[in-house]
Amino acid sequence: MTRSDLVEELAARFSQLTHRDAEHAVKTILDAVSDALTRGHRVEIRGFGSFSINRRAPRIGRNPRNGESVAIPEKRVPHFKPGKALREAVDLRTAELEARDRREARD
């Protein structure tokens, strides 16, 4: 699902929202999450998951073209941890799809 798909879904579910309003709502939410992570805060959306920042320590890597050692500096990267409800919903849906595929393969 892309950002524009999310806007379309929001506009379709809430007929009182114009496409422009839905686009503004999605942009506002994503900007708020991004700003919070940039400031080092954790973002938790109950039932969906949480976003946080992980630190990657500096390390020595290899240039794949010539094999030379390259120093890779420390990084801070966003990390998403799905919530229990999301994990269970994905697991249930995956199990349903696998069962359907097995039935279709038998037939």
MIBATOR-772695 format. One record per residue (C-alpha): residue number from 1; residue in one letter; chain; x, y, z. Coordinates in Angstrom, 2 decimals, always signed. Each point is the difference from the previous one (the first is absolute). Last residue first. Layout:
% residues N
@k=NUM | r=A | c=A | X=X | Y=Y | Z=Z
...
//
This chain:
% residues 107
@k=107 | r=D | c=A | X=-9.45 | Y=-29.59 | Z=-6.24
@k=106 | r=R | c=A | X=+2.92 | Y=-0.84 | Z=+2.29
@k=105 | r=A | c=A | X=+1.99 | Y=+3.13 | Z=-0.98
@k=104 | r=E | c=A | X=-3.07 | Y=+2.17 | Z=+0.63
@k=103 | r=R | c=A | X=-0.39 | Y=-1.41 | Z=+3.51
@k=102 | r=R | c=A | X=+3.71 | Y=+0.56 | Z=+0.76
@k=101 | r=D | c=A | X=-0.24 | Y=+3.59 | Z=-1.30
@k=100 | r=R | c=A | X=-3.03 | Y=+0.67 | Z=+2.20
@k=99 | r=A | c=A | X=+1.81 | Y=-1.36 | Z=+3.06
@k=98 | r=E | c=A | X=+3.04 | Y=+2.20 | Z=-0.78
@k=97 | r=L | c=A | X=-2.24 | Y=+3.06 | Z=-0.39
@k=96 | r=E | c=A | X=-1.74 | Y=-0.65 | Z=+3.32
@k=95 | r=A | c=A | X=+3.33 | Y=-0.53 | Z=+1.81
@k=94 | r=T | c=A | X=+1.32 | Y=+3.29 | Z=-1.41
@k=93 | r=R | c=A | X=-3.15 | Y=+1.80 | Z=+1.14
@k=92 | r=L | c=A | X=+0.34 | Y=-1.39 | Z=+3.53
@k=91 | r=D | c=A | X=+3.70 | Y=+0.85 | Z=+0.24
@k=90 | r=V | c=A | X=-0.56 | Y=+3.52 | Z=-1.31
@k=89 | r=A | c=A | X=-2.83 | Y=+0.59 | Z=+2.48
@k=88 | r=E | c=A | X=+2.05 | Y=-1.46 | Z=+2.88
@k=87 | r=R | c=A | X=+3.02 | Y=+2.17 | Z=-0.76
@k=86 | r=L | c=A | X=-2.19 | Y=+3.10 | Z=-0.36
@k=85 | r=A | c=A | X=-1.80 | Y=-0.63 | Z=+3.32
@k=84 | r=K | c=A | X=+3.31 | Y=-0.68 | Z=+1.81
@k=83 | r=G | c=A | X=+1.63 | Y=+3.20 | Z=-1.18
@k=82 | r=P | c=A | X=+2.55 | Y=+0.14 | Z=-2.81
@k=81 | r=K | c=A | X=+3.51 | Y=+1.26 | Z=+0.80
@k=80 | r=F | c=A | X=+1.27 | Y=+2.62 | Z=-2.42
@k=79 | r=H | c=A | X=+3.60 | Y=+1.28 | Z=+0.04
@k=78 | r=P | c=A | X=+1.37 | Y=+3.32 | Z=-1.24
@k=77 | r=V | c=A | X=+3.78 | Y=+0.20 | Z=-0.44
@k=76 | r=R | c=A | X=+2.75 | Y=+1.77 | Z=+1.91
@k=75 | r=K | c=A | X=+3.38 | Y=-0.47 | Z=-1.59
@k=74 | r=E | c=A | X=+3.61 | Y=-0.37 | Z=+1.17
@k=73 | r=P | c=A | X=+2.59 | Y=+0.31 | Z=-2.76
@k=72 | r=I | c=A | X=+0.98 | Y=-2.69 | Z=-2.52
@k=71 | r=A | c=A | X=+3.79 | Y=-0.22 | Z=-0.40
@k=70 | r=V | c=A | X=+0.83 | Y=-1.66 | Z=-3.31
@k=69 | r=S | c=A | X=+2.33 | Y=-2.94 | Z=-0.58
@k=68 | r=E | c=A | X=+0.91 | Y=-0.56 | Z=-3.65
@k=67 | r=G | c=A | X=-1.58 | Y=-2.94 | Z=-1.86
@k=66 | r=N | c=A | X=+0.14 | Y=+1.75 | Z=-3.40
@k=65 | r=R | c=A | X=-3.58 | Y=+0.24 | Z=-1.19
@k=64 | r=P | c=A | X=-1.75 | Y=-1.33 | Z=+3.12
@k=63 | r=N | c=A | X=+1.56 | Y=+2.69 | Z=+2.26
@k=62 | r=R | c=A | X=+0.33 | Y=-1.79 | Z=+3.31
@k=61 | r=G | c=A | X=-1.30 | Y=+0.99 | Z=+3.41
@k=60 | r=I | c=A | X=+1.58 | Y=+1.11 | Z=+3.27
@k=59 | r=R | c=A | X=-2.39 | Y=+0.99 | Z=+2.73
@k=58 | r=P | c=A | X=-1.63 | Y=+2.91 | Z=+1.78
@k=57 | r=A | c=A | X=-2.89 | Y=-1.03 | Z=+2.25
@k=56 | r=R | c=A | X=-3.54 | Y=+0.04 | Z=-1.32
@k=55 | r=R | c=A | X=-2.33 | Y=+1.82 | Z=+2.37
@k=54 | r=N | c=A | X=-3.71 | Y=-0.77 | Z=-0.12
@k=53 | r=I | c=A | X=-2.70 | Y=+2.68 | Z=-0.06
@k=52 | r=S | c=A | X=-3.60 | Y=-0.82 | Z=+0.87
@k=51 | r=F | c=A | X=-3.31 | Y=-0.70 | Z=-1.69
@k=50 | r=S | c=A | X=-2.74 | Y=-1.91 | Z=+1.77
@k=49 | r=G | c=A | X=-2.77 | Y=-2.30 | Z=-1.09
@k=48 | r=F | c=A | X=-3.57 | Y=-0.28 | Z=-1.23
@k=47 | r=G | c=A | X=-2.28 | Y=-0.82 | Z=+2.94
@k=46 | r=R | c=A | X=+1.11 | Y=+3.10 | Z=+1.86
@k=45 | r=I | c=A | X=+1.97 | Y=+2.45 | Z=-2.16
@k=44 | r=E | c=A | X=+3.29 | Y=+0.67 | Z=+1.78
@k=43 | r=V | c=A | X=+2.54 | Y=+2.59 | Z=-1.16
@k=42 | r=R | c=A | X=+3.38 | Y=+0.10 | Z=+1.80
@k=41 | r=H | c=A | X=+1.80 | Y=+3.32 | Z=+0.21
@k=40 | r=G | c=A | X=+3.47 | Y=+0.79 | Z=-1.33
@k=39 | r=R | c=A | X=-0.84 | Y=+3.44 | Z=-1.44
@k=38 | r=T | c=A | X=+0.15 | Y=-1.45 | Z=-3.51
@k=37 | r=L | c=A | X=-2.35 | Y=-2.76 | Z=+1.12
@k=36 | r=A | c=A | X=-2.56 | Y=+2.57 | Z=+1.16
@k=35 | r=D | c=A | X=+0.33 | Y=+1.99 | Z=-3.22
@k=34 | r=S | c=A | X=-0.50 | Y=-3.11 | Z=-2.16
@k=33 | r=V | c=A | X=-3.08 | Y=-1.10 | Z=+1.93
@k=32 | r=A | c=A | X=-1.48 | Y=+3.52 | Z=-0.23
@k=31 | r=D | c=A | X=+0.85 | Y=+0.23 | Z=-3.71
@k=30 | r=L | c=A | X=-1.73 | Y=-3.33 | Z=-0.65
@k=29 | r=I | c=A | X=-3.13 | Y=+1.13 | Z=+1.83
@k=28 | r=T | c=A | X=-0.13 | Y=+3.41 | Z=-1.70
@k=27 | r=K | c=A | X=+0.61 | Y=-1.46 | Z=-3.47
@k=26 | r=V | c=A | X=-2.80 | Y=-2.55 | Z=+0.48
@k=25 | r=A | c=A | X=-2.42 | Y=+2.70 | Z=+1.18
@k=24 | r=H | c=A | X=+0.95 | Y=+2.39 | Z=-2.85
@k=23 | r=E | c=A | X=-0.56 | Y=-2.71 | Z=-2.60
@k=22 | r=A | c=A | X=-3.36 | Y=-0.84 | Z=+1.54
@k=21 | r=D | c=A | X=-0.96 | Y=+3.70 | Z=-0.06
@k=20 | r=R | c=A | X=+1.08 | Y=+0.32 | Z=-3.67
@k=19 | r=H | c=A | X=-2.01 | Y=-3.09 | Z=-0.98
@k=18 | r=T | c=A | X=-3.02 | Y=+1.53 | Z=+1.68
@k=17 | r=L | c=A | X=-1.13 | Y=-1.42 | Z=+3.30
@k=16 | r=Q | c=A | X=-3.75 | Y=-0.41 | Z=+0.66
@k=15 | r=S | c=A | X=+0.11 | Y=-3.34 | Z=-1.84
@k=14 | r=F | c=A | X=+2.19 | Y=-1.53 | Z=+2.67
@k=13 | r=R | c=A | X=+0.98 | Y=-3.52 | Z=-1.08
@k=12 | r=A | c=A | X=+0.76 | Y=+0.98 | Z=-3.60
@k=11 | r=A | c=A | X=+2.07 | Y=+3.07 | Z=+0.94
@k=10 | r=L | c=A | X=+2.04 | Y=-2.07 | Z=+2.48
@k=9 | r=E | c=A | X=+0.58 | Y=-2.79 | Z=-2.51
@k=8 | r=E | c=A | X=+1.05 | Y=+2.47 | Z=-2.72
@k=7 | r=V | c=A | X=+2.45 | Y=+1.74 | Z=+2.37
@k=6 | r=L | c=A | X=+1.47 | Y=-3.37 | Z=+1.02
@k=5 | r=D | c=A | X=+0.37 | Y=-0.99 | Z=-3.65
@k=4 | r=S | c=A | X=+1.78 | Y=+3.34 | Z=-0.60
@k=3 | r=R | c=A | X=+2.46 | Y=-0.80 | Z=+2.82
@k=2 | r=T | c=A | X=+0.68 | Y=-3.40 | Z=-1.48
@k=1 | r=M | c=A | X=-1.38 | Y=-3.39 | Z=+0.96
//
